[in-house]
């Protein structure tokens, strides 16, 4: 924990930003009965039934000091998706912020969160470039470590809003509310599978 506090206490270096990474499963649901729209004096009315439209995984990297986030949505959470996300993030920095030499990446210590995922997905040259670009910092296990990612949880909640999400399936208002209730309950801070 002390190493993370030391990292967060360092002055901001635009050539080596610190990003928080997290992922969360999202269950996509839709209405089976069309809701009744809001009318004068009555709020919008929804039926309690819903249909399951599948699931996805929202991956997000947040630079809290710069007020910036990078998100992608995948069908599954595996080493392949983790490696693909990290490559897209590196490519984004190469295209838009070439002055960035390295990223300090704060993340959970899951079985997919390591440089070996890069070597399983990409050729050795690309995997090595990814490994050199990221410096991994893992959150501690236990209750202290489970609360580190409030900012990425909040960012992922904003990303999943019906108006701003480029998901394959349009999220209904009901799915947004159920998504928000998981985020607000604190039972799954950050949404990583544990």
N, C-alpha and C positions, 0 to 999 in steps of 0.2 A: 504494500500500500504506500509506503514511503516513497518508492521510486515514482509512482504515479503523481503523488503530491509534488515531488521535486520537478517532474516534467511539466505539470500544469503551472508551476510557479516560475518557470523560465520566461524571460521576455519574448514577445512574439517575434519570430523570425520568418519572414515571408519566403525564404528559400527552403525552410524546413518546417512547414506547418504541422500542427498536431491535430489529427482527426479522430473522432470517435466513430467506431463502426458497430452496427448492430443489425440484426435481422429479426423479423417477426412473421409468424404464420398469420395469414388472413383467410377467413372463411367467407366466401362470397355467397350472399343469399339475395333472393328477389321476392317480390310480392306475388302471391297467387291470385289475389283479388285486388283490382285497382283501388288505390286509396281515394277517398272522397276529398276533393279540394277544399281549402279553407273558404268559408263564405262569411258574410257579415255576421258577427256575433258567434261564429262556430269555428273551432280550430280544425285543422286537417285531421281526418279520421282514417285509421289504418286497421286492417284485419290482422289478427294475431298469427294467422298461418303464413308460412313462407316456404319457398322452394330452395333447395341447395343447388348452387350454381358452380360448385367446385371450391378449390382453394388455391392459394398462391403464397409466395414468400416475398415480402418487401424487404429489400436490403437498402440501408442508408448509411452514408458517411457524412458526418457533420463537422464542420470547422466552426466551433462556437465563437472563436475570437474574430473571425472574418464575417460571421453571419451568413455562411454559405453551406449548402448541402448538395449531395449527389445521390440520386436514388435510382434504383432499377427494380423491376418486378419480374420474378421468375416463377415457373410452374412448381419447382421443387427446391429443396435446400440440400445440396450435396457439395462435394469438393469441386465439381465442375462449375457449378454456378458461382461459388465463392471465387474461384480462380478467374472466371470470366468477368465478374464484377470488378475485381482488383485490376485486371488488365484494362478494362474500359475506363476506370478511374485514372490509371497511369496515362493512358492515351489522351484523356481529357486535359490533364495537366500539361502534357507535352504540346498539345495544340494551343491551349489558351494561357498557360502560365509557364513558359519554358524556363523561367528563372528558378523554379522549384527543383532542387537536387534530390530531396528525400522527404518522405512523409513519415512522421511518427504516428503509428496507428494503434490506438487504444481499443482493445476488443476483448470479448470473453475468451476463455481458454477452452474452446470446443475442439473436437477431433478434426474438424475441417479447416480450422484457422491456423494454418502453418504453411511454410514455403513448400513443403512436399506436395501440396495441392497444385502448385504451379507446374511442378515437374511431371505430374500425372496428366495434366491437361495440355501443356504446350511443349514445343521443342526446347532443347537445353538452353539455347541462346536467349529466348524470350523468358523462360523461367528464371534464368540467372539475372536478367535485367529487372524482373519483378522483385526478386529477392533483394537486390541491391537498392531498389527504390524505396522499399518499405522497411521500417524498423519497428518490429512488433513490441508492444507493451501490453501485457495481459492483466486483466482485472483480477483481484483476489477472489477466491471462492468464498461462499458463505453469504450472510445477509449484507455485509458491507459491499461486496462485489456486485450484488444483484441490484444495487441502487445507483450505480455509477452512470447509467445511461439514460437518465431522465430526459436529457436534451434530445437524444436520438428518438426516444419514445414520443416526445412531443412533436418532433419533426416528422416522424412517420405518421402520426395522427393527422397533421396538417396535409401531408402528401396524399393521404387516402380520402380526402374530402371529395364529394361527388363532383364538384365543379372543376377540380384541378387534376384529376387522375387519368392518366392515359392507359388504364387497365384494359384488358381484352374484353371484359364484361363490365358494363356500366353498373356501378354500385347503387343500390337503392338507398333511400334515406334510412330504411330500417337496418340495412347492413352497416351503414355508417354509424348509427346509434349503438348497435351491438359492438362494433369495433371500438367506439369511444368508451363504452362501459368497461371493456377489458382494460383499456389504457388507464382509466380513472380509478379502477378498483385497486390497482397496485399489486394484484396477484401475479402479474407477469410483467415486471418492469423491463422494458426493452424487447420483450417478446422472443428471446432466444429459447430454443428447445433445451431444456435442462434435464 
